[in-house]
Amino acid sequence: MKPNNQTAAICGLFCGTCPSYPKDCHGCLSDKLTSHCLICSNGFRECAKNNGVTRCFECDAFPCDRLNQFSTQHWENGICHHAEVINDLVYMKENSVENWVSKKTSENTCPKCGRLVYWYDKKSHVCE
């Protein structure tokens, strides 16, 4: 399954580099989500619904305190998974979600094996 607009998460993450994609989850805006994404412990799904938006960049409060705090969380292999969410949401707003998904797909696809590389393996990916 090729990444599409559903892999552009509400919060600005690229679901295409998640280990659950595409087998167990097709992105947080799809009909097939992991329980973790469905719950959305950071509250982005509920917040977007309450504010009548699809993604955070569409909200009048963007970037809010919730998103600023989120952007400093979730470290693995020396990489902060959420560090670029605000910049990525700005990119989506200015260039379209479609262009952002294409850019992220290109940036995260291994040129040797053609696989999407998990976000935490970006520095250590080895082709299988």
Sequence and secondary structure as in RCSB ss.txt:
>XXXX:A:sequence
MKPNNQTAAICGLFCGTCPSYPKDCHGCLSDKLTSHCLICSNGFRECAKNNGVTRCFECDAFPCDRLNQFSTQHW
ENGICHHAEVINDLVYMKENSVENWVSKKTSENTCPKCGRLVYWYDKKSHVCE
>XXXX:A:secstr
    GGGB TTS BGGGSTTTTTT S TTSS   HHHHH TT HHHHHHHHT SSGGGSTT S HHHHHHTT  E
ETTEETTTTHHHHHHHHHHH HHHHHHHHHHHTB TTT  B  GGGTTT    
